[in-house]
Amino acid sequence: MSTRNKIIYWIATIWLSLGMVASGLVQLMHAPADGALSPPGVYGITQLGYPVYFLTIIGLWKILGVVALLVPKFALLKEWAYAGFVFLLTGAIYSHVATHHAIAELFPSALLLALTVLSWSFRPASRKVITANA
């Protein structure tokens, strides 16, 4: 693997990880403080028509997915994490489109999706599932 590819992989993976952990933590902490208005995650998920408890599920999946990507070995688990991120992010993009949100609402999910694809595409051989040729 070339140095250029390693740099692309690590930059994409670190940015992806930071974005997923940050948004996952916001989603996990969805309970409003005493008398406070709904936090952004709660407001956003209800605007999309989903129940608030989805925030807990999605937030936990994001954090576990980042752990799977960053821990050495476990290539098959990494593939599942990448697939989960693609499902999650394409679902988020479609949800915004289906509810006629402004195009700007798509940007965070689209950026994380692009980082997911970049990270997956440039991952080193040690992080890939090795299959036998049939």
C-alpha positions in Angstrom: 0.0 0.0 0.0 1.4 3.4 -1.0 2.0 6.2 1.5 -0.6 8.3 -0.4 -3.2 5.6 0.1 -2.4 5.2 3.8 -2.7 9.0 4.3 -6.1 9.0 2.5 -7.3 6.0 4.5 -6.3 7.5 7.9 -7.6 11.0 7.2 -11.0 9.6 6.0 -11.2 7.1 8.8 -10.3 9.6 11.6 -12.8 12.2 10.2 -15.5 9.5 9.9 -14.8 8.3 13.4 -14.9 11.8 14.9 -18.2 12.5 13.1 -19.8 9.2 14.1 -18.7 9.4 17.7 -19.8 13.1 18.0 -23.2 12.5 16.5 -23.6 9.2 18.4 -23.0 10.9 21.7 -25.5 13.6 20.9 -28.0 11.0 20.0 -27.4 9.0 23.2 -27.9 12.0 25.4 -31.4 12.8 24.1 -33.1 13.5 27.4 -33.8 17.3 27.8 -32.7 19.0 31.0 -35.3 20.3 33.4 -37.9 22.2 31.5 -35.5 22.7 28.5 -36.6 22.6 24.9 -35.9 19.4 23.1 -32.2 18.9 22.2 -31.3 19.0 18.5 -31.2 15.2 18.1 -34.7 14.8 19.5 -36.0 17.7 17.3 -34.4 16.2 14.2 -35.6 12.7 14.7 -39.1 13.7 15.3 -39.1 16.0 12.3 -38.2 12.9 10.2 -41.2 11.0 11.7 -39.2 8.5 13.8 -39.7 7.7 17.5 -37.2 9.3 20.0 -35.9 5.9 21.1 -34.3 5.4 17.7 -31.7 7.9 18.9 -30.4 5.5 21.5 -30.2 2.6 19.0 -28.5 4.7 16.3 -26.1 6.4 18.7 -25.0 3.1 20.2 -24.5 1.5 16.7 -22.4 4.5 15.6 -20.1 4.2 18.6 -19.8 0.5 18.4 -19.1 0.8 14.6 -16.3 3.2 15.3 -14.8 0.8 17.8 -15.0 -2.0 15.2 -13.2 0.2 12.6 -10.4 1.3 14.9 -9.6 -1.9 16.7 -6.9 -4.0 15.0 -7.8 -7.3 13.3 -11.5 -8.5 13.1 -11.7 -7.7 9.3 -15.2 -9.3 9.0 -16.5 -7.1 11.8 -15.1 -4.0 10.0 -17.0 -5.0 6.9 -20.2 -5.2 8.9 -19.5 -1.8 10.5 -18.9 -0.2 7.0 -22.1 -1.8 5.7 -24.0 -0.6 8.8 -22.7 3.0 8.2 -23.8 2.9 4.6 -27.3 1.6 5.5 -27.6 4.2 8.3 -26.4 7.1 6.2 -28.3 6.3 3.0 -31.4 5.9 5.2 -30.8 9.3 6.7 -30.4 10.9 3.3 -33.5 9.3 2.0 -35.5 10.3 5.1 -34.5 14.0 4.6 -35.5 13.8 0.9 -38.8 12.0 1.7 -39.8 14.7 4.2 -38.8 17.5 1.8 -36.1 19.0 4.0 -33.8 21.6 2.5 -30.8 20.3 0.6 -28.5 21.6 3.3 -30.0 19.0 5.7 -28.5 16.3 3.5 -24.9 17.6 3.8 -23.8 16.0 7.1 -25.1 12.5 6.1 -23.7 12.8 2.6 -20.3 13.9 4.0 -20.2 11.0 6.4 -21.2 8.6 3.6 -18.4 9.9 1.4 -15.9 9.4 4.2 -17.3 5.9 4.7 -16.7 5.0 1.1 -13.3 6.6 1.1 -12.2 4.8 4.2 -13.5 1.5 2.9 -11.9 1.9 -0.5 -8.5 2.8 0.8 -8.3 0.4 3.8 -5.1 -1.6 4.0 -5.0 -5.3 3.2 -4.8 -6.2 6.9 -8.3 -4.7 7.4 -9.9 -6.6 4.5 -11.6 -9.9 4.5 -9.5 -12.4 2.6 -11.4 -14.8 0.5 -10.1 -17.8 -1.5 -10.5 -17.7 -5.3 -13.2 -20.0 -6.5 
